[in-house]
């Protein structure tokens, strides 16, 4: 498991592409509210990794002023028959991408050198709840929202709470999962024929294949206001983190 977090309210931290992979494959986002901490970026990672740096190609979003100065980048992830019959008038997306060669560092053997506060991500081994071992995707769906919320999601919150206490030396005051969704691998053309209920975490989506950032600073504040209700104003006076 790799944990990524975005720090706001005056805390400087990098935003990392992609999210954590938990078993079963899912997308989980949550809030943590903690007292302020002094943070510093660590840059002295010169330990030789097992296989050494590797070159890889990633497809990044390319900003095209002719398009994106006029309309925000978007992608429609639901069934849109008009896009197939009249693609010039109904577009599934207005995004453009370009490939870049990136050196990927191998951190095997030094996973514990990375922490959320210093690096914005970390690796931790978590087998998940014992009673969930051996459950396949169909079994997860059969549990329903209540079974997932009371079982797996609660266990995720407990794990994150314990991990943050271990790393920060203090307990976070609030840990709240505000979003989760099952992921499934399928052909993009097949996926585009489906109608997705974005409010139903059991309605599986395909993984995102491009490096991306899920939350802007303003978007993170909006998330707190949407999900924390009457507590939001008071909580926004404190440091908070979004972990994915």
Secondary structure, 3 states (H helix, E strand, C coil): CEEEEEECCCCCCCCCCCCCCCCCCEEEEEEEEECCCCCCCCCCCCCCCCCCCEEEEEEEECCCHHHHCCCCCCECCCCCHHHHHCCCCCCCECCCEEEEEEEECCCCCCHHHCCHHHHCEEECCCCCCHHHCCCCHHHHHHHHHHHHHHHHHHHHHHHHHHHHHHHHCCCCCEEEEEEEEEECCCCHHHHHCCCCCCCCCCCCECCCCCCCCCCCHHHHHHHHHHHHHHHHHHHCCCEEEEEC
